[in-house]
Amino acid sequence: MRSSIILFFVMILVSCNEKSNKGELKSSNTSTIDIQAELASIEETRQAFMKAVKEADGETIGKIVTKDVKIVSPGSTDWSKMYEISKNKGPFPYDSIIMFPKETIIASDSVAYDFGVSYVYYTNSEGIVVELKDNFLAILKKGKDGIWRLHREVASSNVIE
């Protein structure tokens, strides 16, 4: 009995390992997904977002989020101060952001999630640049035009490096 259980777990591990090493997934419509190309495309969106925030380019930001985007920001005192000071700047009221993804998973041909750490910089009311960190979990959707867009984001000021 014990050896049957061990054999069962070994088979599961081997099966999971074979799927994760292939570098390609199949979606429900049986088309092959090029994981590396999709990851590169998500990185392009991430870079465009960071650049647009730094340049206060709301038009570009609007193009790389879905029309029904929802964002839950960190609720700590430091983050609340930033949002109060910058309340007229919209949902991304900081001067710049640097994102360090730790895990990006392509779930299907049109949905992915991105988990990582962000460093956000803003200028407080005394003119001092303040750094805030957060962990983020973002759900991305790929549009018919092939562009990955931010659809949902939940962030926490309790940072796990």
Phi, psi and chi 1 to 4 in degrees:
 res  aa     phi    psi   chi1   chi2   chi3   chi4
   1 MET       -  -45.4  175.3   71.9  173.4      -
   2 ARG   -62.9  -41.9 -175.8  175.2  176.7 -155.3
   3 SER   -67.3  -30.1   60.7      -      -      -
   4 SER   -66.4  -40.2  -62.5      -      -      -
   5 ILE   -66.4  -44.4  -66.5  172.3      -      -
   6 ILE   -62.3  -44.9  -68.2  171.2      -      -
   7 LEU   -60.4  -40.6  179.9   60.3      -      -
   8 PHE   -59.4  -47.4  174.7   73.2      -      -
   9 PHE   -67.5  -36.6  -77.4  114.1      -      -
  10 VAL   -62.9  -43.0  168.2      -      -      -
  11 MET   -63.2  -39.6  -71.9  174.4   42.3      -
  12 ILE   -63.7  -45.6  -70.8  174.0      -      -
  13 LEU   -61.7  -44.8  -72.9  173.1      -      -
  14 VAL   -63.3  -43.9  169.5      -      -      -
  15 SER   -61.3  -46.4  174.1      -      -      -
  16 CYS   -65.3  -39.7  -69.1      -      -      -
  17 ASN   -64.5  -41.0 -167.4   27.1      -      -
  18 GLU   -61.0  -42.0  -74.8  177.3   11.3      -
  19 LYS   -67.3  -39.1  -71.0  178.9 -176.3  175.4
  20 SER   -78.0  -19.4   65.2      -      -      -
  21 ASN   -85.9  -12.8  -74.7  -24.3      -      -
  22 LYS   -70.7  -29.3  -70.9 -177.2 -178.8  177.2
  23 GLY    78.8    0.1      -      -      -      -
  24 GLU  -137.1  147.6  -70.0 -172.1  -14.9      -
  25 LEU  -122.5  161.0  -64.4  175.8      -      -
  26 LYS  -112.0  134.1  -65.6 -149.3  177.7 -134.7
  27 SER   -88.2  179.3   68.3      -      -      -
  28 SER   -64.8  -22.3   58.5      -      -      -
  29 ASN   -93.4   15.6   66.2    4.8      -      -
  30 THR    63.0   14.6   69.4      -      -      -
  31 SER   -85.2  146.7   65.2      -      -      -
  32 THR   -81.8  138.6  -59.1      -      -      -
  33 ILE  -104.8  127.1  -60.8  171.3      -      -
  34 ASP   -85.7   97.2 -177.4  -17.1      -      -
  35 ILE   -57.5  -45.4  -61.4  -62.5      -      -
  36 GLN   -62.8  -40.3  -64.4  -51.9  -45.7      -
  37 ALA   -66.0  -40.3      -      -      -      -
  38 GLU   -67.9  -40.3  -61.8  -57.2  -17.7      -
  39 LEU   -62.5  -39.9  -68.5  173.1      -      -
  40 ALA   -64.6  -39.4      -      -      -      -
  41 SER   -65.8  -40.1 -178.7      -      -      -
  42 ILE   -64.6  -39.3  -71.3  170.8      -      -
  43 GLU   -62.6  -37.9 -179.3   61.2   25.1      -
  44 GLU   -60.8  -44.3  -73.8  176.4   25.1      -
  45 THR   -62.0  -44.2  -64.5      -      -      -
  46 ARG   -60.3  -45.7 -172.0 -178.6  -59.7  111.9
  47 GLN   -64.6  -40.8  -67.7  -62.4  -37.2      -
  48 ALA   -63.2  -39.2      -      -      -      -
  49 PHE   -64.4  -47.8  175.3   73.5      -      -
  50 MET   -61.3  -41.1  -69.5 -172.9  -67.5      -
  51 LYS   -65.8  -44.0 -178.9  179.4 -178.8 -157.0
  52 ALA   -64.0  -38.3      -      -      -      -
  53 VAL   -63.7  -47.4  166.7      -      -      -
  54 LYS   -60.8  -35.3 -170.4  169.5 -171.2  145.8
  55 GLU   -93.0    5.0  -64.8  173.7   -4.5      -
  56 ALA    50.9   43.8      -      -      -      -
  57 ASP   -95.6   82.3 -177.8   -4.2      -      -
  58 GLY   -61.5  -31.1      -      -      -      -
  59 GLU   -63.4  -46.3 -175.9  177.5  -25.6      -
  60 THR   -66.5  -41.9  -63.7      -      -      -
  61 ILE   -58.1  -42.0  -68.8  172.1      -      -
  62 GLY   -61.8  -26.5      -      -      -      -
  63 LYS   -83.9  -16.2  -69.0  177.6 -178.1  175.3
  64 ILE  -113.7   19.1   55.0  178.5      -      -
  65 VAL  -125.6  153.3  -61.4      -      -      -
  66 THR   -72.8  161.4   61.1      -      -      -
  67 LYS   -63.3  -27.4  -68.1 -171.2 -175.5  -41.1
  68 ASP  -111.6   35.7   58.5  -18.1      -      -
  69 VAL   -57.2  142.7   65.4      -      -      -
  70 LYS  -131.5  133.1  -57.9 -111.2 -172.5  -81.7
  71 ILE  -131.1  130.8  -60.5  168.2      -      -
  72 VAL  -112.0  111.2  177.7      -      -      -
  73 SER   -87.3  161.1  -59.9      -      -      -
  74 PRO   -57.2  143.9  -22.5   32.6      -      -
  75 GLY  -105.7   15.6      -      -      -      -
  76 SER   -70.3  166.3   70.2      -      -      -
  77 THR   -58.7  -43.3  -54.4      -      -      -
  78 ASP   -61.8  -43.0  -67.4  -20.1      -      -
  79 TRP   -68.6  -39.2  -78.6   84.0      -      -
  80 SER   -61.6  -38.9  -65.0      -      -      -
  81 LYS   -60.5  -45.6  -77.8 -177.8 -162.6  174.5
  82 MET   -60.7  -44.9  179.1 -164.9   62.4      -
  83 TYR   -66.4  -33.2  -79.7  105.6      -      -
  84 GLU   -68.7  -46.2  179.8   59.0   32.0      -
  85 ILE   -64.6  -37.1  -70.2  167.7      -      -
  86 SER  -108.5   28.4  -52.5      -      -      -
  87 LYS   -62.0  -19.7   61.0 -175.1  163.9 -166.0
  88 ASN   -90.7    4.9  -62.9  -32.0      -      -
  89 LYS   -98.1    1.9  -69.3 -174.6  170.9 -177.5
  90 GLY    89.5 -164.9      -      -      -      -
  91 PRO   -72.7  -15.2   24.8  -31.6      -      -
  92 PHE  -122.9   74.8  -52.7  104.9      -      -
  93 PRO   -86.6   18.8   33.9  -36.6      -      -
  94 TYR   -98.3  165.8   21.3   88.7      -      -
  95 ASP   -76.9  -35.9  -59.3  -30.7      -      -
  96 SER  -160.4  163.7   64.2      -      -      -
  97 ILE  -144.9  140.3 -177.4  171.1      -      -
  98 ILE  -123.3  123.8  -58.4  171.5      -      -
  99 MET  -109.6  135.3  -59.3  169.0   74.1      -
 100 PHE  -122.3   93.9  -63.9   97.6      -      -
 101 PRO   -68.5  138.8   24.9  -31.7      -      -
 102 LYS  -103.0  -28.5  -57.4  -70.4 -176.3 -171.2
 103 GLU  -153.8  126.2  179.0  178.8   68.7      -
 104 THR  -127.7  122.8  -57.6      -      -      -
 105 ILE  -119.7  127.3  -58.6  -64.7      -      -
 106 ILE   -87.7  106.6  -50.4  -62.0      -      -
 107 ALA   -81.4  -32.3      -      -      -      -
 108 SER  -158.6 -171.3   73.2      -      -      -
 109 ASP   -72.1   -7.0   58.2   -6.3      -      -
 110 SER  -137.3    3.1   61.5      -      -      -
 111 VAL  -135.9  135.8  175.4      -      -      -
 112 ALA  -143.8  162.4      -      -      -      -
 113 TYR  -130.7  152.1   76.6   80.7      -      -
 114 ASP  -131.6  127.6 -156.2   21.5      -      -
 115 PHE  -126.3  137.0  171.9   77.2      -      -
 116 GLY  -178.6 -160.8      -      -      -      -
 117 VAL  -119.8  139.2  177.0      -      -      -
 118 SER  -119.7  145.6  -69.5      -      -      -
 119 TYR  -114.0  120.3  -67.6   82.0      -      -
 120 VAL  -111.7  138.4  168.2      -      -      -
 121 TYR  -123.7  133.9  -58.9   90.2      -      -
 122 TYR  -143.7  161.4   79.0   98.9      -      -
 123 THR  -100.1  121.9  -54.3      -      -      -
 124 ASN   -79.2 -178.2   68.9   14.2      -      -
 125 SER   -67.5  -17.5   54.4      -      -      -
 126 GLU   -91.2    1.5  -70.4   84.3   40.0      -
 127 GLY    84.4   12.7      -      -      -      -
 128 ILE   -95.8  134.9  -61.7  169.2      -      -
 129 VAL   -77.8  127.4  174.9      -      -      -
 130 VAL  -112.9  136.8  177.5      -      -      -
 131 GLU  -103.6  131.5  176.2 -171.3   81.5      -
 132 LEU  -123.4  145.7  -59.9  175.0      -      -
 133 LYS  -118.6  152.1  -68.6 -168.8  -36.1 -173.7
 134 ASP  -152.7  159.6   71.0   65.0      -      -
 135 ASN   -95.9  140.9  -84.9  118.9      -      -
 136 PHE  -126.5  148.5   64.3   87.8      -      -
 137 LEU  -129.5  114.0  176.8   60.0      -      -
 138 ALA  -118.2  139.0      -      -      -      -
 139 ILE  -102.3  127.9  -62.7  173.6      -      -
 140 LEU  -112.2  144.1  -53.7  164.9      -      -
 141 LYS  -120.9  140.6  -79.4 -175.0  144.6 -176.8
 142 LYS   -96.1  124.4 -173.9  176.1 -179.7 -177.4
 143 GLY   -78.6  170.2      -      -      -      -
 144 LYS   -61.7  -21.7  -66.2 -172.9 -171.2  -53.1
 145 ASP   -83.4    1.5   57.7    2.4      -      -
 146 GLY    87.2    2.4      -      -      -      -
 147 ILE   -93.7  130.6  -63.4  173.8      -      -
 148 TRP   -80.5  133.6  -73.8   96.9      -      -
 149 ARG  -128.7  148.8  -68.2  178.8  172.7   81.9
 150 LEU   -68.7  126.4  176.9   63.1      -      -
 151 HIS  -112.1  -45.7 -178.7   60.5      -      -
 152 ARG  -140.4  144.1  -59.0  -74.3 -172.9  -97.5
 153 GLU  -144.4  136.9  179.7 -176.0   16.0      -
 154 VAL  -126.0  129.1  176.8      -      -      -
 155 ALA  -128.3  152.2      -      -      -      -
 156 SER  -133.5  140.1  172.5      -      -      -
 157 SER   -81.5   -6.0   58.1      -      -      -
 158 ASN   -82.7   90.1  -65.3  -33.8      -      -
 159 VAL   -83.6  131.0  178.2      -      -      -
 160 ILE  -109.2  115.8  -58.0  168.3      -      -
 161 GLU   -79.4      -  -69.1  -77.2  -16.1      -
